[in-house]
Amino acid sequence: MRRPLSRCLPLSPAAPRAHSLSAPRAHSPSAARMHSGSPASSSPSTGSSTATSTGSSTSTARRVACCGVAVCAVGLAWAAGAPPASATTASATTPGPRYVALGDSYSSGAKLPTQVDTNCARSDHNYPSLVARAVHAASFTDVTCAGADTTDMAGRQGSAPPQLDALRPDTTLVTVGIGGNDLDLPALFGRCFVLGLALPNGAPCKASYTPLGYDEIAAKINGVGPKIDAVLKEIHARSPRARVLLVGYPDILPGDGTTCHDEVPLASGDVPWVDQEERYLDTMLAEQAATYGARYVDTYRASVGHDVCKPVGVRWIEPKDTATTAGLHPNLAGHRAMAKAVEATLRR
């Protein structure tokens, strides 16, 4: 049985303070993890980002391919074009925020044009870049990196420095999208796809992860909670003036019983189960944000009806890898929607 979050996660409010990210690594590095990268920064006068690429194209292809079979974390970016109008846009006399973006492939914009850091599969049109333009950020540092999990916030990810090292005492806005890779989702989707191809009806993957009623995935999600806690505390300690936004994951699979087995080979009963587990992950993130001094950005609600099974032009999540998209990740429209969700949260 799934235990309530309030019984499984630390829920005592804690004032921001210096805190070491000492939460133990709860899993082996998955094949979807990135191994190197460099931060990208942008000038407020141009709104464009620049980055140094130091990794090999082979390792990048391996990382992106793995992202194509897993709900990794973090993201594909929005298409080029004028940034959306926003009430968060700074006025001519008010300086914009000093903005730092942290996160995984759902934030970095894997395979989307234009890739400014091939080591971290980072696009200059991911949702952090769109937000930076919309709010006229006085400075913008994007260290999002495909394959990142919570241990890569304070530790190195291959040649990429710890993401938290990008924070400064004068940072005033931080977005962080993290948590999916801590669940070893490549293994989950790999197993579910094999079982779905062999047994397209029923819910064979759910059965394999819930022996005797014990939900292994829900237990892993509960275990990620304290790691998110540690990340948020360290952000507050390094940037005490910053507004911190914890960005959730958008709707990936339909929850209404529809399937698209030819595109995503999950068994018919496993599609709503995986969607349920994703919603539980988002619920955990929202609770951690509320408890530890951050604002939660709900990207799921607006994306319902734009899942991976919808047709081209409607879906915000792509089913398969292409030259410019990563499978099971947000496409350009998805990143635009995520940016709007961040901006809406800033207005509140």
Residue pairs with C-beta under 8 A, 6 or more apart in sequence:
1 213
1 214
1 215
2 215
2 218
2 280
3 218
3 222
5 11
5 222
5 225
5 283
5 284
5 287
6 287
8 222
8 225
9 222
9 225
9 226
9 229
9 284
9 287
9 288
10 225
10 226
10 229
10 291
11 287
11 291
12 291
13 291
13 292
14 229
14 233
14 291
14 292
14 293
15 293
16 233
16 236
16 237
16 240
16 293
17 233
17 236
17 237
18 237
19 230
19 233
19 234
19 237
20 154
20 230
20 234
21 150
21 151
21 153
21 154
21 155
21 164
21 230
21 231
21 234
22 230
23 150
23 226
23 227
23 229
23 230
25 151
26 182
26 220
26 223
26 224
26 227
27 149
27 182
27 183
27 184
27 220
28 184
30 66
30 70
30 147
30 181
30 184
30 185
30 186
30 187
31 62
31 66
31 186
32 63
32 66
32 67
32 70
32 72
32 105
32 146
32 147
32 181
32 185
32 186
33 63
33 147
33 148
33 149
33 152
33 157
33 181
34 63
34 119
34 120
34 121
34 145
34 146
34 147
34 148
34 157
34 158
34 160
35 55
35 59
35 63
35 119
35 147
35 157
35 158
35 159
35 160
36 54
36 55
36 59
36 119
36 120
36 157
36 158
36 159
36 160
37 54
37 55
37 117
37 119
37 120
37 122
37 143
37 145
37 157
37 158
37 159
37 160
38 51
38 52
38 53
38 54
38 117
38 119
38 120
38 160
39 51
39 141
39 142
39 143
39 161
39 166
40 49
40 50
40 51
40 116
40 117
40 122
40 124
40 141
40 142
40 143
41 49
41 50
41 139
41 140
41 141
41 142
42 48
42 49
42 50
42 124
42 129
42 132
42 137
42 139
42 140
42 142
44 96
44 136
44 137
44 138
44 139
44 140
47 83
47 132
47 133
48 124
49 116
49 124
49 129
49 140
49 142
50 116
51 116
51 117
51 122
51 124
51 142
52 117
53 116
53 117
53 118
53 119
54 119
54 159
55 118
55 119
55 158
55 159
57 118
59 119
60 118
60 119
60 121
63 110
63 121
63 146
63 147
64 110
64 111
64 121
64 146
64 321
64 326
65 321
66 72
66 147
66 186
67 105
67 110
67 121
67 146
67 147
67 326
67 327
67 328
67 329
68 320
68 321
68 326
68 327
68 328
68 329
69 186
69 189
69 190
69 193
69 327
69 328
70 185
70 186
70 188
70 189
70 190
70 328
71 180
71 185
71 189
71 249
71 252
71 274
71 278
71 328
72 104
72 105
72 106
72 146
72 147
72 180
72 181
72 185
72 186
72 328
72 329
73 103
73 104
73 105
73 106
73 107
73 148
73 149
73 177
73 178
73 179
73 180
73 181
73 249
74 103
74 104
74 105
74 106
74 107
74 108
74 110
74 144
74 146
74 148
74 177
74 178
74 180
74 329
75 103
75 104
75 105
75 106
75 107
75 108
75 109
75 110
75 126
75 127
75 144
75 177
75 329
75 330
75 334
75 335
75 338
76 106
76 109
76 110
76 111
76 112
76 123
76 126
76 318
76 325
76 326
76 329
76 330
76 331
76 332
76 334
76 335
77 109
77 112
77 113
77 123
77 124
77 125
77 126
77 127
77 129
77 130
77 332
77 335
78 125
78 126
78 127
78 130
78 332
78 333
78 334
78 335
78 336
78 339
79 125
79 332
79 333
79 336
80 113
80 125
83 130
83 133
83 134
84 130
84 134
84 336
84 339
84 340
84 343
85 134
86 134
86 135
86 343
86 346
86 347
87 343
87 347
88 134
88 135
88 343
88 346
88 347
89 134
89 135
89 136
90 96
90 97
90 135
90 136
95 138
96 135
96 136
96 137
96 138
97 135
97 137
97 138
97 172
97 173
97 243
98 137
98 138
98 139
98 168
98 170
98 171
98 172
98 173
99 128
99 131
99 132
99 135
99 137
99 139
99 140
99 141
99 171
99 172
99 173
99 174
99 175
100 140
100 141
100 142
100 143
100 166
100 167
100 168
100 171
100 173
100 174
100 175
100 239
100 242
101 107
101 128
101 131
101 132
101 140
101 141
101 142
101 143
101 144
101 174
101 175
101 176
102 143
102 144
102 153
102 163
102 164
102 166
102 174
102 175
102 176
102 177
102 178
102 235
103 128
103 144
103 145
103 148
103 163
103 175
103 176
103 177
103 178
103 247
104 144
104 145
104 146
104 147
104 148
104 149
104 177
104 178
104 180
104 181
105 121
105 145
105 146
105 147
105 148
105 326
105 329
106 177
106 180
106 247
106 249
106 250
106 329
106 330
106 338
107 126
107 127
107 128
107 144
107 175
107 177
107 247
108 120
108 121
108 122
108 123
108 126
108 144
108 145
108 146
109 115
109 121
109 122
109 123
109 124
109 125
109 126
109 127
109 129
109 144
109 335
110 121
110 123
110 146
110 326
110 329
111 121
111 123
111 321
111 322
111 323
111 324
111 325
111 326
111 329
112 123
112 125
112 126
112 324
112 325
112 331
112 332
112 335
113 123
113 125
113 324
114 123
114 124
114 125
115 121
115 122
115 123
116 122
116 123
116 124
117 145
119 145
119 158
119 159
119 160
120 143
120 144
120 145
120 146
120 160
121 145
121 146
121 326
122 142
122 144
122 145
122 146
123 129
125 332
125 335
126 142
126 144
126 335
127 247
127 335
127 336
127 338
127 339
127 342
128 140
128 142
128 144
128 175
129 140
129 142
130 335
130 336
130 339
131 137
131 175
131 339
131 342
131 343
132 140
132 142
134 339
134 343
135 173
135 343
135 346
137 173
141 166
143 160
143 161
143 163
143 166
144 163
144 177
145 152
145 157
145 160
145 163
147 157
147 181
148 157
148 163
148 178
148 181
149 178
149 179
149 181
149 182
150 178
150 179
150 182
150 224
150 227
150 228
150 230
150 231
151 227
152 160
152 162
152 163
153 162
153 163
153 164
153 176
153 178
153 231
153 234
154 162
154 164
154 234
155 162
156 162
157 163
164 231
164 234
164 235
164 238
167 174
167 235
167 238
167 239
167 242
168 238
168 239
169 238
169 239
169 240
169 241
170 239
170 241
171 238
171 239
171 241
171 242
172 239
172 241
172 242
172 243
173 242
173 243
173 245
173 346
174 235
174 239
174 242
174 243
174 244
174 245
175 245
175 247
175 297
175 342
176 231
176 232
176 235
176 244
176 245
176 246
176 247
177 246
177 247
177 248
177 249
178 228
178 231
179 224
179 227
179 228
179 281
179 284
179 285
180 249
180 281
182 220
182 223
182 224
182 227
183 217
183 220
183 221
183 224
183 281
184 220
188 205
188 209
188 217
188 274
189 328
191 205
191 208
192 205
192 266
192 267
192 270
192 274
193 265
193 266
195 204
195 205
195 208
195 267
195 270
196 204
196 205
196 261
196 265
196 266
196 267
196 270
197 265
198 204
199 267
200 261
200 265
200 267
200 268
201 267
201 268
201 269
202 267
202 268
202 269
203 267
203 268
203 269
203 270
203 273
204 267
204 269
204 270
205 266
205 267
205 270
205 273
205 274
206 269
206 270
206 273
209 215
209 216
209 217
210 216
217 277
218 277
218 280
221 277
221 280
221 281
221 284
222 284
224 281
224 284
225 284
225 287
225 288
228 246
228 284
228 285
228 288
228 292
229 288
229 291
229 292
232 244
232 246
232 288
232 289
232 292
232 293
232 294
233 292
235 242
235 244
235 294
236 242
236 244
236 292
236 293
243 295
243 346
244 293
244 294
244 295
245 294
245 295
245 296
245 297
245 342
245 345
245 346
246 285
246 286
246 288
246 289
246 294
246 295
246 296
246 297
247 297
247 299
247 338
247 341
247 342
248 282
248 285
248 286
248 296
248 297
248 298
248 299
248 300
249 278
249 281
249 282
249 299
249 300
250 299
250 300
250 302
250 303
250 306
250 316
250 317
250 330
250 334
250 337
250 338
251 275
251 278
251 300
251 303
251 304
251 305
251 306
251 307
251 317
252 274
252 275
252 278
252 307
252 308
252 317
252 328
253 264
253 266
253 271
253 272
253 274
253 275
253 278
253 307
253 308
253 309
254 271
254 272
254 275
254 307
254 308
254 309
255 272
255 275
255 276
255 279
255 304
256 272
257 268
257 271
257 272
258 271
258 309
259 266
259 268
259 271
259 309
260 308
260 309
260 319
261 268
263 308
263 309
263 319
263 320
264 271
264 308
264 309
264 319
264 328
266 274
278 300
279 300
282 298
282 300
285 296
286 296
286 298
288 294
289 295
289 296
290 296
295 345
295 348
296 345
297 338
297 341
297 342
297 345
298 341
299 337
299 338
299 341
302 337
302 340
302 341
303 316
303 317
303 334
303 337
305 314
306 314
306 315
306 316
306 317
306 333
306 334
306 337
307 315
307 316
307 317
308 315
308 317
308 318
308 319
308 328
309 315
309 319
315 331
315 333
316 330
316 331
316 333
316 334
316 337
317 328
317 329
317 330
317 331
317 334
318 325
318 326
318 327
318 328
318 329
318 330
318 331
319 327
319 328
320 327
321 327
325 331
330 337
330 338
